[in-house]
Amino acid sequence: MGDIKNFLIRSGISVQIRRTDGRTHPAIVSNVNSAMQTVTVEWFERGETKGKEIDFATIYALNANLHPTSNINNQSLDTTSNIERERSGGTKEELNYWHYDTFANLLREHY
């Protein structure tokens, strides 16, 4: 999986990116290159898939919740969207526990 400190950045998650023209919008991480400290992201625009490679520092600047030094607590886990809760059928508290439990399992796997 790569460096444990970057486990929050993984393929399939949605992140905010900044385009060269200054626009900020969501994109999906399609690849993580821990050795180069970059991610490849993709988004759909005007009928075609677009993508770009972005360094971790830029991802962290726009997505502070993914930074390895961000606190893993109920405040950071409180970002669970209503859609995610509805899709899973769980309450916010149940999903917060699930996120915490997943984090704990990842740490156990790597240490």
BELZIFEN-V126373 format. One record per residue. RES is the residue in one small letter. NEAR is the number of other ideal C-beta (glycine too) atoms within 8 Angstrom. Layout:
BEGIN
res->RES near->NEAR
res->RES near->NEAR
END
This chain:
BEGIN
res->m near->5
res->g near->8
res->d near->6
res->i near->10
res->k near->5
res->n near->11
res->f near->11
res->l near->9
res->i near->12
res->r near->9
res->s near->7
res->g near->5
res->i near->8
res->s near->6
res->v near->15
res->q near->9
res->i near->15
res->r near->8
res->r near->8
res->t near->3
res->d near->4
res->g near->6
res->r near->6
res->t near->8
res->h near->8
res->p near->8
res->a near->12
res->i near->11
res->v near->15
res->s near->8
res->n near->7
res->v near->10
res->n near->9
res->s near->8
res->a near->5
res->m near->5
res->q near->8
res->t near->9
res->v near->13
res->t near->12
res->v near->14
res->e near->10
res->w near->12
res->f near->7
res->e near->6
res->r near->3
res->g near->4
res->e near->6
res->t near->6
res->k near->8
res->g near->10
res->k near->7
res->e near->8
res->i near->10
res->d near->8
res->f near->10
res->a near->7
res->t near->10
res->i near->14
res->y near->10
res->a near->7
res->l near->11
res->n near->10
res->a near->8
res->n near->8
res->l near->10
res->h near->9
res->p near->6
res->t near->3
res->s near->10
res->n near->5
res->i near->7
res->n near->6
res->n near->6
res->q near->6
res->s near->10
res->l near->12
res->d near->8
res->t near->6
res->t near->10
res->s near->6
res->n near->5
res->i near->6
res->e near->9
res->r near->12
res->e near->7
res->r near->6
res->s near->7
res->g near->4
res->g near->8
res->t near->6
res->k near->9
res->e near->6
res->e near->8
res->l near->14
res->n near->12
res->y near->8
res->w near->9
res->h near->10
res->y near->10
res->d near->8
res->t near->8
res->f near->9
res->a near->8
res->n near->8
res->l near->10
res->l near->9
res->r near->7
res->e near->6
res->h near->8
res->y near->5
END
